[in-house]
C-alpha cells in the first residue's frame, strides 16, 4: 500500500533537480559519460575482471564549493583532533570535559581516534596532523593484545580506517597492518562456527572468538553482515581470496535460510544452526549496516546477486517497515516485531541510526533505475526530511537517540551521541539532487553542534537535546571525527572530492575505491567472487567443528568469563570510587553552605536583625541530613544495580 501511495504523489513532490535528472536522455548520458570499458581478461562482471559500468547517476553540474563553510568545519576538526592529542593520545577516545583519556579495552588501546581520523585529516589537507597521526599508528598499534575486541567495531573503524588511508595516500605500511588484522580474523575463530556466521569478540592474542555473552551461541545481523566490504576490498588488494570467502559466505547462508519475508532479515541468530531466534526487524541498531552493505558490495564489485538482494530488501523495507504519521508528514522506520498470529507490530519511535536509510535508498535508486526505483528515491527523500525536522523540533537543534515518529515534538531518548546518520544522508541527497535545502539543513546542524557541544577540551555530547540545563555527556566519539565532521565537510565540497562514481564509503565513512578506480584500477589483481558450488564449504548446511577448535573454544569460554568478571570488578570499584568522591564533594558543598549561613547570621546579629533559634537550627540540620541520605541512597542504588547486573 505504501508503494502505491508514494508512487501516486511522486511527481508532485520530488525536488526539481531530481526531475531534471529523470528527464535526461539515458542513452545520450551513457554515450557521453561512461568510462571506457576495461579489457576483459577471462571472466565477467563481478567475477574478477571487469568493473561495474553504471549509467551516470550524477548530473553534469558537479556542484560548487562553499569554501567558507568547508573552512568552518575544517576548524572544528582541528579543534577536535588537537584536543585529543593534548589530553588523550594515544588512547581510543577523549573525555573532553574531564580532559582525560578513554580506552575501550582499558588499559589497552587500539588507537580508535587516530585511525578513524586518518582519512578525514587527509581529505581536509591537514597534512602535518595527518603525518603525526599516521606516525602514531605505525609505531604504536598493537594487534596482539591479550583481550577480547569487538570484531564489528574493529572492522569498520580500524580495518576500514587503515584501508582508506592506504587508498588515499598509498603508504604500503598501512596496508600491511590492515592485512595483519584481517588475518587475525580469518585465522582466528571469528568464522569458526557450525554455520560460518561470525562471532563478534576475538582475543587478539589467543585467537579465540566468542559472542558478547562469553559463549559461542549467538550472532547478530549487523555485526556479522558488516564485514564484507572491507574484507572483499582486502582480497582485491592482496590477491588472497580467503578474506572475501569467509565474509561473503555469511551472505550466502543468510539468503539460503527460510525467512518470513523475501527481502527482510531478522536481527538475531543462533551461531550453530540456521534458525531464526527472534523475528525482530528494522534498520536500526542490530540490523542497519547489513542492508547498507548489500548495496555497496554490489557498487564496489559489480556482482549482480548482491544488487538483486538489496532491491528485494528495499522493496520490503518500503512495503513492511516504513510507517507514516497520521498527518502524512513523517516517514520513519521503527523496530518491528512479527508474530504469526498477529502479523507485524511496529513501534512508534525510530532510532537515529535509521536516518542513514534516506541516503541508502536514494543512492540505490539512482544507480539502478529499474522497476519501482522512483518510489525508493522519493522514500529516501521523505525519510531524510523527517530526520531533519526531528532535529529542528528540539531546543538545541540536535536530535537524540530516538524520536517519536508519530509526533516529533514529543521527547524520545534525548541523548545526543554525536551520531552521523543524518548528515550522511544530507551528503548523499545533496550530491544526488543539488537541492540547497540539504546544505541549509547541514549548516544548521553545524551551528547547533558548535553552540551546544564545543568546549575547551573538545566536543562533547548532550544528556538531553530537550533540556539544556542538564550536564553534557563527557565523550568525544571517534566517529565524530571519522563520520560526522567528514560528511559535513564533503556536504559543502564539490562532487569531485571523493566522487561517488569512484568510491563507496564503509559504514564508518571510510572511502574505498570501487573496481576500476583508485587502488582497484588494475583488473588483473581482482579476486574472483565465488559462484554456487565454489564456496569453501556448502551453502545451506551446518558442519561440526574440529576437536581442536572445540578445545580452544572451551578454554576461551573460561578465559572470557574470567575477563568479564575482572572487568566487572574494576567497573564496580570505579563506581564505588565515584560514589565516595561524590559524597565528599556533596559534604563539602553542604558545609560551605552551612558556613555561609552562619556568617550571614552573625552579620545579621551584629546589625541587630537577629538570627535563627534552636528550632530553625534543628530544621536546617535535618534538611542537610535528608539531602545527604538521598544522595547516598541514589549512588548506592546505582552501585548495587551495577554489581548485580555485571557480577551475576
LOBA-141705 format. One line per field, with one value per residue (C-alpha): x, y, z; chain. Coordinates in steps of 0.2 Angstrom, whole numbers, plus 5000, padded with zeros to 4 digits. Example, Ala and Ser with C-alpha at 12.3 -4.5 7.8 and 13.67 -1.06 7.14 Angstrom:
2
px: 5062; 5068
py: 4978; 4995
pz: 5039; 5036
chain: A; A
This chain:
648
px: 5000; 5014; 5022; 5006; 5004; 5022; 5021; 5005; 5012; 5030; 5030; 5021; 5034; 5051; 5064; 5066; 5084; 5079; 5065; 5078; 5089; 5075; 5071; 5088; 5090; 5099; 5107; 5114; 5121; 5128; 5137; 5144; 5149; 5153; 5171; 5180; 5177; 5192; 5198; 5190; 5203; 5194; 5178; 5163; 5157; 5158; 5169; 5185; 5190; 5178; 5171; 5153; 5148; 5134; 5124; 5129; 5119; 5125; 5121; 5134; 5134; 5147; 5142; 5151; 5161; 5156; 5173; 5168; 5158; 5171; 5184; 5172; 5170; 5189; 5192; 5180; 5190; 5206; 5199; 5193; 5209; 5221; 5210; 5213; 5231; 5233; 5223; 5220; 5233; 5236; 5220; 5205; 5195; 5194; 5184; 5183; 5176; 5187; 5201; 5206; 5209; 5196; 5200; 5188; 5198; 5206; 5221; 5224; 5221; 5218; 5221; 5202; 5203; 5219; 5215; 5197; 5203; 5217; 5207; 5197; 5213; 5220; 5204; 5204; 5223; 5228; 5245; 5255; 5241; 5239; 5258; 5258; 5243; 5250; 5267; 5257; 5248; 5263; 5273; 5260; 5246; 5247; 5237; 5242; 5233; 5228; 5210; 5194; 5190; 5173; 5175; 5162; 5168; 5186; 5182; 5173; 5185; 5202; 5202; 5192; 5202; 5219; 5212; 5205; 5221; 5231; 5218; 5221; 5239; 5247; 5258; 5261; 5264; 5246; 5240; 5252; 5244; 5227; 5232; 5239; 5222; 5212; 5222; 5219; 5200; 5202; 5215; 5207; 5190; 5179; 5171; 5174; 5156; 5144; 5136; 5150; 5142; 5154; 5156; 5159; 5173; 5190; 5205; 5219; 5232; 5224; 5213; 5198; 5182; 5165; 5149; 5145; 5139; 5155; 5149; 5148; 5130; 5123; 5126; 5119; 5114; 5123; 5139; 5141; 5134; 5146; 5162; 5160; 5165; 5182; 5186; 5182; 5192; 5207; 5206; 5207; 5222; 5232; 5226; 5221; 5203; 5201; 5196; 5181; 5177; 5174; 5165; 5154; 5149; 5139; 5128; 5125; 5120; 5108; 5100; 5098; 5088; 5069; 5063; 5046; 5049; 5059; 5070; 5070; 5082; 5079; 5092; 5097; 5103; 5110; 5128; 5127; 5111; 5102; 5087; 5080; 5080; 5068; 5058; 5063; 5065; 5071; 5085; 5091; 5103; 5107; 5102; 5106; 5123; 5119; 5107; 5119; 5132; 5121; 5120; 5138; 5146; 5137; 5143; 5161; 5162; 5148; 5142; 5123; 5116; 5120; 5111; 5096; 5096; 5097; 5082; 5072; 5077; 5072; 5055; 5051; 5058; 5046; 5031; 5033; 5044; 5041; 5027; 5019; 5012; 4993; 4995; 5006; 5021; 5033; 5041; 5050; 5056; 5053; 5059; 5045; 5041; 5032; 5021; 5012; 4996; 4995; 5007; 5019; 5019; 5028; 5034; 5031; 5049; 5063; 5081; 5093; 5103; 5089; 5092; 5105; 5092; 5087; 5104; 5105; 5088; 5091; 5109; 5102; 5088; 5098; 5112; 5099; 5084; 5073; 5056; 5050; 5066; 5056; 5047; 5063; 5070; 5056; 5055; 5074; 5070; 5055; 5064; 5079; 5067; 5058; 5075; 5079; 5063; 5067; 5082; 5074; 5060; 5071; 5078; 5096; 5093; 5100; 5091; 5093; 5095; 5076; 5062; 5044; 5039; 5021; 5024; 5042; 5038; 5036; 5053; 5060; 5078; 5086; 5104; 5114; 5129; 5137; 5129; 5132; 5117; 5108; 5122; 5127; 5110; 5111; 5128; 5120; 5104; 5115; 5126; 5111; 5100; 5109; 5094; 5100; 5088; 5100; 5115; 5105; 5100; 5118; 5123; 5110; 5117; 5135; 5129; 5120; 5135; 5146; 5134; 5129; 5144; 5160; 5171; 5189; 5193; 5185; 5167; 5155; 5138; 5122; 5112; 5096; 5093; 5077; 5083; 5098; 5101; 5107; 5125; 5133; 5140; 5158; 5164; 5171; 5167; 5180; 5166; 5163; 5180; 5178; 5160; 5151; 5164; 5169; 5151; 5148; 5164; 5160; 5142; 5150; 5163; 5161; 5156; 5174; 5181; 5179; 5167; 5153; 5156; 5173; 5171; 5160; 5160; 5160; 5148; 5161; 5163; 5180; 5180; 5186; 5188; 5176; 5183; 5190; 5196; 5210; 5219; 5207; 5210; 5220; 5208; 5222; 5223; 5205; 5200; 5186; 5170; 5164; 5148; 5137; 5147; 5163; 5162; 5174; 5160; 5142; 5129; 5114; 5122; 5130; 5145; 5154; 5169; 5186; 5191; 5205; 5193; 5181; 5195; 5201; 5184; 5181; 5197; 5192; 5175; 5184; 5196; 5182; 5172; 5187; 5190; 5172; 5172; 5188; 5181; 5165; 5176; 5185; 5169; 5161; 5177; 5176; 5158; 5162; 5176; 5165; 5152; 5164; 5171; 5153; 5149; 5164; 5160; 5142; 5148; 5160; 5146; 5134; 5147; 5151; 5133; 5132; 5147; 5139; 5123; 5132; 5142; 5126; 5118; 5132; 5132; 5113; 5115; 5129; 5116; 5103; 5092; 5093; 5097; 5088; 5083; 5087; 5072; 5077; 5095; 5087; 5077; 5092; 5102; 5088; 5087; 5105; 5105; 5090; 5099; 5115; 5104; 5095; 5112; 5119; 5104; 5104; 5123; 5122; 5107; 5117; 5132; 5122; 5112; 5129; 5136; 5121; 5120; 5138; 5143; 5128
py: 5000; 5012; 5009; 5014; 5030; 5035; 5032; 5042; 5058; 5056; 5068; 5082; 5082; 5077; 5091; 5099; 5094; 5076; 5078; 5086; 5071; 5059; 5068; 5067; 5055; 5040; 5034; 5051; 5052; 5034; 5039; 5055; 5050; 5031; 5027; 5017; 4999; 4989; 4975; 4958; 4945; 4929; 4932; 4943; 4957; 4953; 4938; 4947; 4956; 4970; 4984; 4989; 5001; 5012; 5023; 5041; 5044; 5062; 5077; 5086; 5100; 5094; 5107; 5122; 5123; 5133; 5137; 5147; 5133; 5120; 5130; 5132; 5113; 5111; 5121; 5111; 5095; 5104; 5108; 5090; 5082; 5095; 5092; 5073; 5074; 5086; 5077; 5059; 5052; 5038; 5032; 5026; 5042; 5058; 5064; 5082; 5089; 5079; 5081; 5063; 5048; 5034; 5016; 5004; 4989; 4998; 4998; 4993; 5005; 5001; 5019; 5021; 5040; 5042; 5028; 5034; 5052; 5047; 5049; 5065; 5073; 5068; 5074; 5091; 5093; 5094; 5087; 5089; 5082; 5068; 5064; 5064; 5053; 5040; 5040; 5036; 5022; 5014; 5015; 5011; 5000; 4983; 4969; 4956; 4962; 4949; 4955; 4952; 4965; 4969; 4962; 4973; 4989; 4985; 4981; 4997; 5008; 5000; 4989; 5002; 5017; 5008; 5003; 5020; 5029; 5017; 5020; 5039; 5041; 5024; 5020; 5001; 5000; 5004; 4990; 4978; 4982; 4980; 4964; 4958; 4962; 4954; 4938; 4939; 4937; 4923; 4913; 4915; 4909; 4923; 4912; 4895; 4891; 4877; 4889; 4900; 4915; 4927; 4928; 4946; 4945; 4940; 4938; 4945; 4935; 4918; 4919; 4913; 4920; 4921; 4930; 4945; 4934; 4924; 4909; 4904; 4903; 4919; 4930; 4947; 4953; 4970; 4963; 4948; 4957; 4972; 4964; 4961; 4977; 4979; 4960; 4959; 4975; 4967; 4952; 4963; 4972; 4957; 4944; 4932; 4927; 4920; 4937; 4938; 4920; 4919; 4936; 4934; 4916; 4924; 4932; 4915; 4907; 4921; 4921; 4902; 4902; 4900; 4918; 4925; 4940; 4938; 4954; 4956; 4948; 4946; 4954; 4939; 4921; 4906; 4903; 4884; 4882; 4890; 4895; 4912; 4916; 4930; 4940; 4957; 4968; 4985; 4996; 5002; 4995; 4977; 4977; 4994; 4992; 4974; 4982; 4996; 4984; 4973; 4989; 4994; 4977; 4977; 4995; 4990; 4974; 4973; 4956; 4957; 4945; 4957; 4971; 4959; 4955; 4973; 4978; 4964; 4972; 4990; 4984; 4975; 4990; 5001; 4989; 4982; 4993; 5011; 5020; 5036; 5048; 5051; 5068; 5061; 5072; 5059; 5044; 5033; 5016; 5009; 4992; 4980; 4963; 4949; 4936; 4923; 4926; 4945; 4949; 4964; 4975; 4992; 5004; 5022; 5028; 5027; 5027; 5040; 5026; 5024; 5041; 5033; 5025; 5041; 5041; 5022; 5021; 5037; 5030; 5013; 5021; 5032; 5019; 5006; 5015; 5000; 4994; 5005; 5015; 5031; 5025; 5021; 5038; 5048; 5037; 5041; 5060; 5059; 5049; 5061; 5076; 5068; 5066; 5085; 5090; 5079; 5090; 5107; 5101; 5102; 5117; 5113; 5109; 5092; 5075; 5062; 5043; 5040; 5052; 5049; 5046; 5050; 5067; 5074; 5087; 5074; 5069; 5052; 5047; 5064; 5058; 5066; 5055; 5065; 5052; 5055; 5046; 5062; 5071; 5056; 5056; 5075; 5072; 5059; 5070; 5085; 5075; 5067; 5082; 5098; 5104; 5118; 5113; 5099; 5110; 5123; 5109; 5103; 5121; 5122; 5106; 5113; 5129; 5118; 5107; 5122; 5131; 5116; 5104; 5113; 5115; 5120; 5102; 5096; 5092; 5083; 5075; 5080; 5070; 5078; 5088; 5094; 5100; 5111; 5113; 5095; 5091; 5086; 5068; 5068; 5058; 5064; 5049; 5043; 5043; 5061; 5064; 5050; 5052; 5067; 5080; 5072; 5071; 5089; 5094; 5084; 5091; 5109; 5102; 5099; 5082; 5079; 5077; 5059; 5056; 5044; 5036; 5030; 5027; 5019; 5023; 5010; 5012; 5022; 5034; 5027; 5029; 5013; 5013; 5003; 4991; 5000; 5015; 5020; 5006; 4994; 5001; 4985; 4971; 4958; 4960; 4957; 4941; 4931; 4931; 4913; 4906; 4892; 4877; 4886; 4892; 4885; 4875; 4870; 4884; 4880; 4867; 4866; 4857; 4851; 4860; 4850; 4844; 4857; 4871; 4864; 4863; 4880; 4887; 4879; 4887; 4903; 4902; 4901; 4915; 4926; 4923; 4927; 4943; 4949; 4946; 4956; 4970; 4970; 4971; 4986; 4994; 4991; 4998; 5013; 5016; 5015; 5027; 5039; 5037; 5041; 5056; 5062; 5060; 5070; 5084; 5085; 5086; 5099; 5109; 5107; 5113; 5128; 5132; 5130; 5141; 5155; 5153; 5155; 5170; 5178; 5175; 5183; 5198; 5200; 5199; 5212; 5223; 5219; 5210; 5194; 5176; 5159; 5150; 5132; 5125; 5133; 5126; 5109; 5110; 5115; 5100; 5088; 5095; 5093; 5075; 5072; 5078; 5068; 5052; 5054; 5056; 5041; 5031; 5036; 5032; 5016; 5010; 5013; 5004; 4989; 4988; 4988; 4974; 4963; 4965; 4963; 4951; 4940
pz: 5000; 5004; 4987; 4979; 4989; 4986; 4968; 4966; 4974; 4967; 4953; 4963; 4977; 4971; 4970; 4953; 4951; 4953; 4940; 4928; 4930; 4927; 4910; 4904; 4889; 4897; 4881; 4877; 4895; 4894; 4877; 4884; 4902; 4903; 4906; 4893; 4897; 4904; 4893; 4898; 4903; 4907; 4917; 4918; 4929; 4947; 4944; 4944; 4929; 4924; 4935; 4937; 4922; 4929; 4919; 4925; 4941; 4944; 4934; 4923; 4935; 4948; 4961; 4968; 4984; 4999; 5004; 5020; 5027; 5022; 5031; 5047; 5048; 5045; 5060; 5070; 5065; 5070; 5087; 5090; 5084; 5094; 5110; 5108; 5105; 5120; 5133; 5127; 5115; 5112; 5120; 5110; 5114; 5124; 5139; 5133; 5149; 5161; 5149; 5151; 5140; 5137; 5132; 5125; 5132; 5147; 5149; 5131; 5116; 5098; 5093; 5088; 5086; 5077; 5064; 5062; 5059; 5047; 5031; 5037; 5041; 5023; 5014; 5023; 5019; 5037; 5032; 5047; 5058; 5046; 5046; 5065; 5066; 5054; 5063; 5079; 5071; 5063; 5079; 5092; 5085; 5094; 5086; 5099; 5114; 5127; 5127; 5118; 5105; 5096; 5079; 5071; 5078; 5075; 5056; 5052; 5062; 5062; 5047; 5037; 5043; 5038; 5021; 5017; 5022; 5011; 4997; 4998; 5002; 4996; 5011; 5010; 5028; 5031; 5020; 5029; 5046; 5039; 5031; 5048; 5056; 5043; 5045; 5064; 5059; 5046; 5056; 5072; 5077; 5071; 5057; 5065; 5069; 5063; 5052; 5046; 5055; 5063; 5082; 5087; 5101; 5097; 5109; 5098; 5107; 5108; 5093; 5102; 5097; 5107; 5107; 5118; 5132; 5133; 5124; 5105; 5103; 5096; 5081; 5076; 5058; 5058; 5067; 5055; 5040; 5040; 5037; 5019; 5011; 5020; 5018; 5000; 4997; 5006; 4995; 4979; 4986; 4992; 4980; 4994; 4992; 5009; 5016; 5004; 5005; 5024; 5025; 5009; 5014; 5028; 5015; 5006; 5022; 5027; 5009; 5010; 5026; 5027; 5031; 5033; 5021; 5005; 5007; 5026; 5038; 5057; 5069; 5079; 5075; 5083; 5078; 5077; 5067; 5053; 5063; 5067; 5086; 5085; 5072; 5076; 5060; 5057; 5050; 5067; 5080; 5076; 5058; 5049; 5041; 5034; 5022; 5018; 5013; 5002; 4991; 4992; 4989; 4973; 4969; 4974; 4964; 4951; 4957; 4952; 4965; 4979; 4969; 4967; 4986; 4990; 4979; 4987; 5004; 4999; 4992; 5009; 5019; 5009; 5010; 5028; 5039; 5034; 5045; 5041; 5054; 5054; 5046; 5032; 5036; 5044; 5036; 5048; 5051; 5069; 5076; 5071; 5078; 5069; 5077; 5066; 5075; 5073; 5060; 5060; 5076; 5073; 5087; 5087; 5090; 5077; 5081; 5075; 5067; 5054; 5047; 5036; 5026; 5016; 5008; 5005; 4997; 4986; 4981; 4977; 4966; 4955; 4952; 4946; 4938; 4935; 4942; 4956; 4958; 4959; 4974; 4983; 4978; 4985; 5001; 5004; 5002; 5014; 5027; 5027; 5028; 5043; 5052; 5048; 5056; 5071; 5073; 5071; 5083; 5099; 5108; 5104; 5085; 5088; 5089; 5102; 5101; 5097; 5091; 5092; 5073; 5076; 5084; 5083; 5096; 5109; 5118; 5115; 5121; 5121; 5122; 5109; 5105; 5090; 5078; 5059; 5051; 5046; 5040; 5030; 5021; 5019; 5010; 4998; 4995; 4990; 4979; 4970; 4969; 4972; 4981; 4993; 5006; 5011; 5013; 5023; 5035; 5037; 5041; 5055; 5062; 5061; 5071; 5084; 5087; 5089; 5101; 5112; 5111; 5109; 5125; 5128; 5129; 5113; 5108; 5120; 5118; 5127; 5140; 5133; 5117; 5126; 5142; 5140; 5159; 5160; 5161; 5144; 5140; 5143; 5127; 5111; 5100; 5087; 5074; 5077; 5068; 5056; 5050; 5057; 5053; 5036; 5029; 5034; 5026; 5010; 5010; 5006; 4994; 4975; 4968; 4963; 4981; 4984; 4969; 4971; 4954; 4961; 4979; 4992; 5010; 5023; 5037; 5047; 5032; 5026; 5007; 4997; 4978; 4968; 4955; 4940; 4950; 4963; 4971; 4962; 4944; 4939; 4935; 4935; 4954; 4957; 4966; 4959; 4969; 4970; 4962; 4968; 4972; 4973; 4992; 5005; 5012; 5006; 5007; 5017; 5028; 5046; 5050; 5066; 5072; 5073; 5090; 5090; 5089; 5102; 5114; 5110; 5112; 5129; 5135; 5128; 5137; 5153; 5149; 5143; 5159; 5169; 5159; 5161; 5179; 5181; 5170; 5181; 5197; 5190; 5185; 5202; 5210; 5199; 5203; 5222; 5220; 5211; 5224; 5238; 5228; 5225; 5244; 5249; 5236; 5242; 5260; 5256; 5247; 5261; 5274; 5263; 5263; 5281; 5284; 5273; 5283; 5299; 5293; 5287; 5304; 5313; 5302; 5305; 5324; 5323; 5314; 5327; 5315; 5325; 5320; 5320; 5335; 5341; 5332; 5315; 5318; 5320; 5305; 5294; 5301; 5297; 5279; 5277; 5283; 5272; 5256; 5261; 5263; 5247; 5238; 5246; 5243; 5225; 5222; 5232; 5221; 5205; 5213; 5219; 5202; 5193; 5204; 5202; 5183; 5180; 5194; 5191
chain: A; A; A; A; A; A; A; A; A; A; A; A; A; A; A; A; A; A; A; A; A; A; A; A; A; A; A; A; A; A; A; A; A; A; A; A; A; A; A; A; A; A; A; A; A; A; A; A; A; A; A; A; A; A; A; A; A; A; A; A; A; A; A; A; A; A; A; A; A; A; A; A; A; A; A; A; A; A; A; A; A; A; A; A; A; A; A; A; A; A; A; A; A; A; A; A; A; A; A; A; A; A; A; A; A; A; A; A; A; A; A; A; A; A; A; A; A; A; A; A; A; A; A; A; A; A; A; A; A; A; A; A; A; A; A; A; A; A; A; A; A; A; A; A; A; A; A; A; A; A; A; A; A; A; A; A; A; A; A; A; A; A; A; A; A; A; A; A; A; A; A; A; A; A; A; A; A; A; A; A; A; A; A; A; A; A; A; A; A; A; A; A; A; A; A; A; A; A; A; A; A; A; A; A; A; A; A; A; A; A; A; A; A; A; A; A; A; A; A; A; A; A; A; A; A; A; A; A; A; A; A; A; A; A; A; A; A; A; A; A; A; A; A; A; A; A; A; A; A; A; A; A; A; A; A; A; A; A; A; A; A; A; A; A; A; A; A; A; A; A; A; A; A; A; A; A; A; A; A; A; A; A; A; A; A; A; A; A; A; A; A; A; A; A; A; A; A; A; A; A; A; A; A; A; A; A; A; A; A; A; A; A; A; A; A; A; A; A; A; A; A; A; A; A; A; A; A; A; A; A; A; A; A; A; A; A; A; A; A; A; A; A; A; A; A; A; A; A; A; A; A; A; A; A; A; A; A; A; A; A; A; A; A; A; A; A; A; A; A; A; A; A; A; A; A; A; A; A; A; A; A; A; A; A; A; A; A; A; A; A; A; A; A; A; A; A; A; A; A; A; A; A; A; A; A; A; A; A; A; A; A; A; A; A; A; A; A; A; A; A; A; A; A; A; A; A; A; A; A; A; A; A; A; A; A; A; A; A; A; A; A; A; A; A; A; A; A; A; A; A; A; A; A; A; A; A; A; A; A; A; A; A; A; A; A; A; A; A; A; A; A; A; A; A; A; A; A; A; A; A; A; A; A; A; A; A; A; A; A; A; A; A; A; A; A; A; A; A; A; A; A; A; A; A; A; A; A; A; A; A; A; A; A; A; A; A; A; A; A; A; A; A; A; A; A; A; A; A; A; A; A; A; A; A; A; A; A; A; A; A; A; A; A; A; A; A; A; A; A; A; A; A; A; A; A; A; A; A; A; A; A; A; A; A; A; A; A; A; A; A; A; A; A; A; A; A; A; A; A; A; A; A; A; A; A; A; A; A; A; A; A; A; A; A; A; A; A; A; A; A; A; A; A; A; A; A; A; A; A; A; A; A; A; A; A; A; A; A; A; A; A; A; A; A; A; A; A; A; A; A; A; A; A; A; A; A; A; A; A; A; A; A; A; A; A; A; A; A
